[in-house]
Amino acid sequence: MEKIYYSITEVSEMFGISQSNLRFWEKEFKQLRPHRTPKGIRSYTNEDIQLVKQIIYLVNEQKLTLDGARRKLTEKKDDVAKMQELSERLKSIRSELSGILQSL
């Protein structure tokens, strides 16, 4: 059973980024707005996690600035999601092929 909400700690560990980076991105990307409990604790949904994945893809793999990533997510969010998913699939295939090559 998949969780509905994830803490900021879980999300930061999931992607290997700091919690302060996630908090900073909340200020930079209007789309990233995790739910907050009455005590102010952030709860990330699966949609928030997908957005974090897309931001990481744009910044780390596409080498865009935060301003460039913000524009891409605003203008072409569906295209970014497709490119990010394709990139993940290609990495998985590359990993499988490397494993096959080493076993030969």
Buried (B, 14 or more C-beta within 10 A) or exposed (E): EEEEBBBBEEBBEEBEBEBEBBBEBBEEBEBBEBEEEEEEEBBBBEEBBEBBBBBBBBBEEBEBEBEEBBEBBEEEEEEBBEBBBEEEEEEEEEEEEEEEEEEE
